[in-house]
Amino acid sequence: MSYRRRTKSGVSPCWKWPPTPNISAQRSDSSASCIPWGQTLQPHPHLHCVVPGGGLSSDHQRWIASRAHFFLPVKVLSRVFRGKFVAGLRRAGHTGRLAFHGECLPLADPQAFVAFLRSLFREDWVVYAKPPFGGPEHVLQYLARYTHRVAISNHRIVDVTDSHVTFRWKDYAHHSRQRTMTLTSEEFLRRFVQHVLPKGFPRIRYFGWLANRRRRQLLPRCRLLLAQTPPATPAAPAEEPAVWLCPYCHGPMRVLEWLTALQILDAESRKVSIENSS
């Protein structure tokens, strides 16, 4: 429920922003990617929302662009996000869709839950919004590295034993310094399975003219209004000849797995140690 509430609350303020003298676009369509993990596999659910600087008019006849140096008031956006998120929690609590365990067990009392919701309005919530430094292409390339991955990739795992797992992680608090962390097998699995999304939950969602039901009709309309050339349809790739042939049967060899230099060195060192021990 928390993932769904965070996604809906995070996108809704941008998508349904009311028109004002400073904000001419009636609706800003967007895409949102849910990333539930951090570098050390601890829970760190957050959304990356890609929002165009403008939108279609209500009759789909004009493209209404935002100002060059202003899109949305971030402080107001933070308060709207807080209000929608807390309202969703309140509805979920009243309909019995929330379960409290461990340290949160006292919130099962209705009065304690209401008091907790009131306390959330005493804190300033932060919505981090900024224009892309390297342009839209750079942002999409950055997000593409995370949207179809699991919490940790194989090349970050340094060592695995019967009882422990060691992996690399990037310490963003100290200038992205590379560090290693060793966890017990149980703790590593506990952290990993926390990031398995609920069944039926789509990690990437599209809204407005980017939504699946409307994209085919409205995306060409946006390109026409913006005088953008539609991307060329890629031709079907021809069957490429095999690069490597088996030295014994001369049949084609297919790549099954790519190994990093560190993994190859580690395998070679283990092979040498086994031969020396024998």
C-alpha positions in Angstrom: 0.0 0.0 0.0 2.9 2.4 0.8 4.3 2.1 -2.7 1.0 2.8 -4.3 0.2 5.7 -2.0 3.7 7.2 -2.6 3.4 6.9 -6.4 -0.1 8.4 -6.5 0.7 11.2 -4.1 4.0 12.0 -5.8 2.6 12.3 -9.3 -0.8 13.8 -8.6 0.4 17.3 -7.6 2.2 17.8 -10.9 -0.4 16.1 -13.1 -3.5 17.9 -11.7 -2.0 21.3 -10.9 -4.7 24.0 -11.3 -4.1 26.8 -13.9 -2.9 30.1 -12.5 -1.6 33.4 -14.0 1.9 32.1 -13.5 1.3 28.5 -14.7 -0.4 28.4 -18.0 -0.5 24.7 -18.7 -3.6 23.1 -17.4 -2.1 19.6 -16.9 1.5 18.4 -17.0 1.8 14.8 -18.0 4.6 12.7 -16.6 6.1 9.3 -16.0 7.2 8.0 -12.6 9.7 5.3 -11.7 9.6 3.7 -8.3 13.0 2.7 -6.9 12.7 1.0 -3.5 16.3 0.4 -2.6 19.6 2.2 -1.6 23.2 1.3 -2.2 23.4 -0.8 1.0 20.0 -2.5 0.2 18.3 -0.8 3.1 14.7 0.4 2.3 14.9 3.7 0.5 11.7 4.0 -1.6 11.6 7.0 -3.8 10.1 8.2 -7.0 11.8 9.7 -10.1 9.2 11.8 -11.9 10.0 13.1 -15.4 7.7 16.0 -16.1 7.5 17.9 -19.5 7.7 21.6 -19.3 4.2 22.1 -20.7 1.1 20.3 -21.8 -1.7 20.1 -24.3 -4.7 22.4 -24.1 -8.0 21.0 -23.1 -9.1 20.8 -26.7 -5.7 19.3 -27.8 -5.3 22.1 -30.3 -2.4 23.9 -28.7 0.8 23.1 -26.8 1.0 25.4 -23.8 4.6 25.7 -22.7 5.8 26.7 -19.2 8.1 29.7 -18.6 11.7 29.2 -19.5 12.9 29.7 -15.9 9.9 28.7 -13.9 7.7 25.6 -13.8 6.1 25.0 -10.4 6.5 26.6 -7.0 8.5 23.9 -5.2 7.4 24.9 -1.6 3.7 24.7 -2.5 4.3 21.5 -4.3 5.9 20.0 -1.1 2.8 20.9 0.9 0.4 19.5 -1.7 2.4 16.2 -1.7 2.3 16.1 2.1 -1.5 16.7 2.1 -2.3 14.0 -0.5 0.0 11.5 1.1 -1.5 12.0 4.6 -5.0 12.0 3.2 -4.3 8.6 1.6 -2.9 7.2 4.9 -6.1 8.5 6.7 -8.4 6.8 4.2 -6.4 3.5 4.4 -6.5 3.6 8.2 -10.2 4.2 8.3 -10.9 1.3 5.8 -8.7 -1.2 7.7 -6.0 -1.5 5.0 -3.1 -0.7 7.3 -1.4 -3.2 9.6 0.9 -2.2 12.4 3.7 -4.4 13.7 6.7 -4.0 15.9 7.5 -0.4 16.9 4.4 0.8 15.0 2.0 -1.4 17.0 0.8 1.5 19.3 -0.6 3.2 16.1 -3.2 0.5 16.0 -5.1 2.6 18.5 -7.3 5.0 16.5 -6.6 8.0 18.8 -2.8 7.4 18.6 -3.1 7.1 14.8 -5.0 10.4 14.5 -2.4 12.1 16.7 0.4 10.7 14.5 -1.2 12.0 11.4 -1.5 15.5 12.9 2.2 15.4 13.8 3.1 14.9 10.2 1.9 18.5 9.4 4.4 20.0 11.9 7.3 19.0 9.7 8.3 20.5 6.3 8.3 17.9 3.6 10.8 18.1 0.8 10.1 17.7 -2.9 13.4 18.0 -4.8 12.8 19.4 -8.2 15.4 20.8 -10.7 16.0 21.1 -14.4 18.3 18.4 -15.9 21.9 19.4 -16.1 22.8 17.4 -19.2 19.4 17.8 -20.9 16.5 15.4 -21.1 18.5 12.7 -22.9 20.9 12.5 -20.0 18.1 12.1 -17.4 16.5 9.3 -19.4 19.8 7.5 -19.8 20.4 7.8 -16.1 16.9 6.4 -15.2 17.2 3.6 -17.7 20.0 2.1 -15.6 17.6 1.5 -12.7 14.1 0.9 -14.1 14.6 -2.8 -15.1 17.2 -3.8 -12.5 16.9 -5.6 -9.2 18.3 -4.3 -5.9 21.9 -5.3 -6.6 23.7 -6.5 -9.7 26.2 -9.4 -9.9 29.2 -7.2 -10.5 28.8 -5.5 -7.1 29.1 -8.8 -5.3 32.7 -9.3 -4.3 32.6 -12.6 -2.3 30.1 -15.2 -1.3 30.7 -17.8 1.4 28.5 -20.3 3.3 27.8 -17.7 5.9 28.6 -14.2 4.5 28.2 -12.0 1.5 30.5 -9.1 0.6 29.5 -6.4 -1.9 30.6 -3.0 -3.0 28.5 0.1 -2.4 28.9 3.8 -3.2 29.0 6.2 -0.2 27.3 9.3 -1.5 27.8 11.1 1.8 31.6 11.0 1.2 32.0 12.1 -2.5 30.7 8.7 -3.8 33.6 6.8 -2.4 33.6 3.1 -3.2 33.3 0.9 0.0 32.7 -2.8 0.8 30.2 -4.2 3.2 30.0 -7.7 4.6 26.7 -9.1 5.8 25.6 -12.5 7.1 23.7 -14.5 4.5 20.5 -14.2 6.4 20.8 -10.4 6.7 21.7 -10.1 3.0 18.6 -12.1 2.0 16.4 -10.1 4.4 17.5 -6.8 2.9 17.2 -8.1 -0.7 13.6 -9.5 -0.4 12.4 -6.2 1.0 12.6 -4.8 -2.5 10.4 -7.3 -4.2 7.5 -5.2 -5.2 3.9 -6.3 -4.4 2.2 -8.5 -7.0 0.6 -6.5 -9.8 2.5 -3.3 -8.9 4.0 -1.6 -12.0 7.3 0.0 -11.3 6.9 2.5 -14.1 3.7 4.4 -14.6 2.7 6.9 -17.3 0.1 9.6 -16.9 -1.8 12.0 -19.2 -0.9 11.8 -22.9 1.9 9.4 -22.0 -0.6 6.9 -20.6 -0.8 3.6 -22.6 -4.4 4.2 -23.6 -3.8 7.7 -25.0 -0.2 7.6 -26.1 -0.8 6.3 -29.6 -3.3 9.2 -30.3 -1.8 12.1 -28.4 1.9 11.6 -28.7 1.9 12.2 -32.5 -0.3 15.2 -31.8 2.3 16.7 -29.4 5.1 16.1 -32.0 3.0 17.9 -34.6 2.3 20.9 -32.4 6.0 21.1 -31.4 7.2 20.6 -35.1 9.2 17.6 -34.0 10.1 14.9 -36.5 8.8 11.4 -35.4 11.6 8.9 -34.7 12.3 6.6 -37.6 11.1 3.1 -37.2 14.2 0.9 -36.8 14.5 -1.8 -39.5 14.6 -5.4 -38.4 18.2 -6.4 -37.7 19.6 -8.9 -40.1 21.0 -12.1 -38.8 24.6 -11.5 -37.9 27.2 -14.2 -38.4 28.6 -15.7 -35.3 31.8 -13.8 -34.1 33.3 -16.8 -32.4 33.5 -20.4 -33.7 34.2 -23.4 -31.5 37.8 -24.6 -32.2 36.6 -28.2 -32.0 33.3 -28.5 -33.8 33.5 -25.1 -35.6 29.9 -24.3 -34.6 28.8 -20.8 -33.6 29.5 -19.8 -30.0 27.0 -17.6 -28.1 27.7 -15.4 -25.2 26.1 -16.8 -22.0 27.5 -14.4 -19.4 29.9 -11.4 -19.3 32.5 -11.5 -16.5 34.3 -8.5 -15.2 38.1 -8.4 -14.9 37.8 -8.7 -11.1 35.7 -11.9 -11.4 38.2 -13.4 -13.8 41.1 -12.6 -11.5 39.2 -14.0 -8.5 38.5 -17.3 -10.4 42.1 -17.6 -11.5 43.4 -17.1 -8.0 41.0 -19.7 -6.6 42.2 -22.1 -9.3 45.8 -21.6 -8.4 45.1 -22.1 -4.7 43.3 -25.3 -5.4 46.2 -26.6 -7.6 48.7 -25.7 -5.0 46.8 -27.4 -2.2 46.6 -30.6 -4.3 
